[in-house]
Every structure is written in structure tokens, then in C-alpha cells.
């Protein structure tokens, strides 16, 4: 593990500075002697936690291997109206530090999507968010600006499962060179308008700076130097409630302005890349439906059965992956005595860009890559306040979209502790 000592010290400093309230609402360390509720009453909510995902493949890949990946996170949300009287104004700051390895790489699974969603983006301290936002008095308009992760506001999907194909926004999984989800962030501004209470229209402009994704350093970089273009997403959303069962339906699209390599390159491509074929920008769209289907025990908003269906289509001119679709069902409150436990099942399919697949077959010979399919079954339970354990099993069919590759079975456990 190649952690930065300076990064650890910086994160530790932030944690110590917020010791009075760094625990989550149900953290293992309680309410910090009554101090945390006082901070909350004054508009400050601080959080510190560690998430780890351990996995081992029992079949598939080039070998059997085990690996763990983890993330230490710290952050704060600030109601500046309560703090300083700034009407309708709020702020957010978050940092993260990842560690560990990927079982997908260690075992040589050859899959398109990682079996541990929390792995990646390097073992360095990163700035996940640093922004200010303001809402109009009638709640119809909202704007925020600063360092933002795109997935906080666009293509927002639940991240409960462990396989990357079933966790979080899909666009970042095949457009990660310009669409930055957590733990990365980029300078940007987001504006939302609600013509009706349950309907919103959201638009944004984000700086695209590859330096922020550098895994060797610069995770706390603030300077905009290195900007290569702009990402402009747009989303229309509907948030209905059917007899108290909330839903979230969205459709959106994006355009990324920087040139991007074509999925099909001239043969051979010059070693220096000077003859590589580039396309002007990249674009695509998404649609998602999230709905609480039953009320369950009513112990929480999540109680009962929740469904999520998501689809994203990328630009076939560029990128090795151009389409993703997924379905998840999660039942929270498995028995009356365990109202917070959950059982979930998800299916996902990731398609290799047909243009890229045909090109790779002509170049390398062999089979034509098509779709990779993933299924995951998990059970989440909370043995103690602030501790969440989620064992599960993943089945990966046609890793890399190749029917010739042996299907993989991955056993894992995802654990989250909030302090």
C-alpha cells in the first residue's frame, strides 16, 4: 500500500478538529458526550467513517486470489443560515483516502466491471467536494458552485451492492476520463428549477481537468490549470409519492467537449499517438426509475421493497463500452425483529461497443466481444449502532464480454463503520 503520510496527517487533523461532532447519527462512538447534537442544532453535521470490501473468487479468472479495498472518509455539511444568518445557504466539504487492491486484477478475472466498487483512483488523499449552495425562498430555484462530483446531482443511483456494475451512476463507468464521480471532483456549477414541487430541471457545467484524476498525486489540487474542456449534463426528474411510497424518475443527457479517441483506430497507430483518430467531443443519455414498492414495517423511509431500473447509452464513436442496464430489488426490514436489515438482488449487463469489438477482433483475432452479465445477491445487517455488514456473492458471466472466458464466482463482504 502506497499511502501518503502527509495525507494521513491532514485527514487526522480534520478528524481531531471535528471531534465534537464527527460521529454520524448512529455512529459507534455515540453522541460525543452530548456535543454532537449541539453542533447539529447549530447547523453543523460532521461525519467520519471507513468502508472496506473484501473479496475472493472461487472460480473464473487466471487464478484464485483474495483482496481487500477500503476507503477512509471525512466530511461536513454546514447550514450557513443557522450558523451565520445567510438565508438559504449551505456548504459541504469532504475528503477521502483509499487503500487496498482489486480482486479483479489479482485474480485476472478479465471483467469489464470491478467486483469491489470502492477500489480505484489511487491511494492518495482526495478532495471529494468543496462547494457553496443557495436555495430561493420559495424553494423553486437552487444553485451551487465549487468542487463537485457529477454523480451527486446527475445520473444519481443507489450504491448498495458491491459490484461496480450495480453501484452508483453508470455514465462514470464508461466515461470516467471526463465524468468524475466520487472520490474525484471538479470545478463546476449546478442550477436546478422546480416548476412543480415534484418536478425538477437541472443543468450544469463542469471543468474537465485530467490532472484531478492523477493517481500519483494532486488529489488536493485546486488550481484549474490543465483544463481541456467542459462537461454539460442536463436532467429532467420527477419525484412522486404514491400513498407515502416515494419514487425518483429521471431522464438526462450530456455533452463533453474535449476531443476523444475514436473506438476504431488506423492500423497501425503511431507509437507516439500522433496518427490516432480523434472525435470532437462525446455524448450520450440515461434514464432511471427508483420506486419504493411497499411500506414494510414503516420503521424508516427505506422500509419495505425498493426497486431500481437504470439504463445509460454512450457515444458509439468513442470508448470501449457504450451501454449499461441494471435492475435491483432491495427489501429492508427482513423480519419484525430486524427492521434495518436488508436483502438485495441485482442484475446488470454491460455491452462492449460493437465498433470497438469488431475492430479488436480484426486486430487481434479471436472471438467477438459482446456483453458481460453480472448477478449479485447480498444480505445486510447491523449488529451494532454505526456498524453495517453485508456479505454477498457475485456471478460474472462472459467476463469482458467474451463467451470463451470462464464465468467467475466472487464471494465478498462489505463492511461500513461510522464513528
C-alpha positions, 0 to 999 in steps of 0.5 A: 500500500502506497499511502501518503503520510502527509495525507494521513496527517491532514485527514487526522487533523480534520478528524481531531478538529471535528471531534465534537461532532464527527460521529454520524447519527448512529455512529459507534462512538455515540453522541460525543458526550452530548456535543454532537447534537449541539453542533447539529442544532447549530447547523453543523453535521460532521461525519467520519467513517471507513468502508472496506470490501473484501473479496475472493473468487472461487472460480473464473479468472487466471487464478484464485486470489483474495483482496481487500479495498477500503476507503477512509472518509471525512466530511461536513455539511454546514447550514450557513443560515443557522450558523451565520444568518445567510438565508438559504445557504449551505456548504459541504466539504469532504475528503477521502483516502483509499487503500487496498487492491482489486480482486479483479486484477489479482485474480485476472478475472478479465471483467469489464466491471470491478467486483469491489466498487470502492477500489480505484483512483489511487491511494492518495488523499482526495478532495471529494467536494468543496462547494457553496449552495443557495436555495430561493425562498420559495424553494423553486430555484437552487444553485451551487458552485465549487468542487463537485462530483457529477454523480451527486446531482446527475445520473444519481443511483443507489450504491448498495451492492458491491459490484461496480456494475450495480453501484452508483451512476453508470455514465462514470463507468464508461466515461470516467476520463471526463465524468468524475464521480466520487472520490474525484471532483471538479470545478463546476456549477449546478442550477436546478428549477422546480416548476412543480414541487415534484418536478425538477430541471437541472443543468450544469457545467463542469471543468474537465481537468485530467490532472484531478484524476492523477493517481500519483498525486494532486488529489488536493489540487485546486488550481484549474490549470490543465483544463481541456474542456467542459462537461454539460449534463442536463436532467429532467426528474420527477419525484412522486409519492404514491400513498407515502411510497416515494419514487425518483424518475429521471431522464438526462443527457450530456455533452463533453467537449474535449476531443476523444479517441475514436473506438476504431483506430488506423492500423497501425497507430503511431507509437507516439499517438500522433496518427490516432483518430480523434472525435470532437467531443462525446455524448450520450443519455440515461434514464432511471426509475427508483420506486419504493414498492411497499411500506414494510414495517414503516420503521424508516423511509427505506422500509419495505421493497425498493426497486431500481431500473437504470439504463445509460447509452454512450457515444458509439464513436468513442470508448470501449463500452457504450451501454449499461442496464441494471435492475435491483430489488432491495427489501429492508426490514427482513423480519419484525425483529430486524427492521434495518436489515436488508436483502438485495438482488441485482442484475446488470449487463454491460455491452462492449461497443460493437465498433470497438469489438469488431475492430479488436477482433480484426486486430487481434483475432479471436472471438467477438466481444459482446456483453458481460452479465453480472448477478449479485445477491447480498444480505445486510445487517447491523449488529451494532449502532454505526456498524453495517455488514453485508456479505454477498456473492457475485456471478460474472458471466462472459467476463469482458464480454467474451463467451470463451472466458470462464464465468467467475464466482466472487464471494465478498463482504462489505463492511461500513463503520461510522464513528 
